[in-house]
Amino acid sequence: MSEPKRKKDFTEEVKAKIPEYIDPVKKNPTPENVQEALVNLLALEKKTRLASDMPNTKELAHTILQLLRDCNEWKLLNSHITLLCKRRAQLKKVMQLVIQNGVKYVDETPDKETKIELIETLRTVSSGKLFVELERARLTRTLAEIREEEGDVEKSCDILKDVQVETIGSMEAKEKCRFILNQMRLCLETKDYVRAEIISKKIHQETINQEDYGDEKLLFFRQLIQLYIYQGEYLQIAQAYDKCFRTKSIQEDEAKWKPELKKAIMYLLLSSFDSEVSDFLLRLKAEKKTRQLPSCSYMLKEMTKDELVEWPLKYEAEWKMETVFKGKEGEKRWLDLHKRVVQHNIWVVAKYYKRIRSARLAQLLRLDEEKTEEFLSEMVSSKQLFAKIDRPAGIIAFEKKKSSNDILNEWGADVGSLLSLIEKTCRTINKENMIHKMK
């Protein structure tokens, strides 16, 4: 923050004049005396400011603000904060002092209206000034909290959501994290899910996973769960619950980790199957604490082995009591779970059969042929499985028919492998013959 070179030192004059102007106000704080003192102080401030005498300009600015604060002249305080910051050739450090002093007075205001007015004044004069971006961000947060307390969550969100707190270098990392979490929360409460997702990307996983960020980590992943539930992203929900489960404070309390682990498993079982889901299933299956949840342990074993899963489920009554499967959304999730079980069963059948009659597949899946074809078609269209249905013959083929090129390539590879083995055998025989002759 470079400032112009000091042209003249007014220290002696400032030390002599400040008491002369202030003492009459202290003895008799009438509006006339206050006004006279302000006129004199501002005149002296002009001399020091134009001479680039920063220390004395700061001293005079501080005196003016303190005088108005002591006299409870809040209207005048607001106008003089604006005046001091907008005066010609005003020094940056003086503006910084004025705004920082104003921030200190926010909590000393006599009522809410005065507090809001002071905050708005300070936010106006600090707009676009990087050297007071920290103070402006905190003032914005305070104003947003006031609006939220009044019940106007949308206005609170509008005030806070555009603050680019991640660019403020002088703010501590944990304070930044809490600020961003507050922005996320307000966006979720106002159902602005697009902005909530954008804001969530400002928090780095490496930062939030640190041990001293336990509370912030839980809050972050709880908010992500709300976002992912709205988006219907089952895998991301499961991963978020898993992160909560692995938090130290949750791990220490059985009453806390059981619901987190159970929900992680339930949402994972709802996820569309791929290599990532498969790996996640095996990791949760290997988790020791999973054994304390019999229904979850049973489902993980069933969904990771090459055997058909029975439907209705063994623990259906217990699972339907969980919040995951309650309400209208819960009913939809239960249908999705049924779909995942059917898909698993189709994969198992495809492993054991190259061709199967559609009636037999429907029997194994305990569905009618129309529903079986619907599930199978969905898996084929999403490229989870290869299958061809011969409707007139009522046969489903799971083995992809090889083209002539594929057959030739396989034959060529087999011949190449055979010749390689013959060559290796010949070398071994020659080696043995040579050793025998030497003996």
PEGIDA-V641391 format. One line per field, one symbol per residue. phi: phi as a letter, one per 30 degrees, with the letter a starting at -180 (. if undefined). Layout:
phi->???
This chain:
phi->.dbdddcacceddddddeddddeedddbddedddddddddddddddddddchddedddddddddddddddchcddddddddddddcddhddddddddedddddddedcddbddddddddddddddcdicddbddddddddddddddddddjcdddedddcdcddddcdddcdeddeeddddddedddddcicdddeddddddcdddddddedcedddddddddddedddddicdddddddddddeddeddddbddcdddddddedddddddddadddeddeddddddeddddcedddddddddccdbdcdbdddcedddddddecciddddddddddddddddedddddddcbdbbdddddddddhbdddddddddddddddidacabccdedibccccdddddddddddddddddddddddddddddddddddddddd
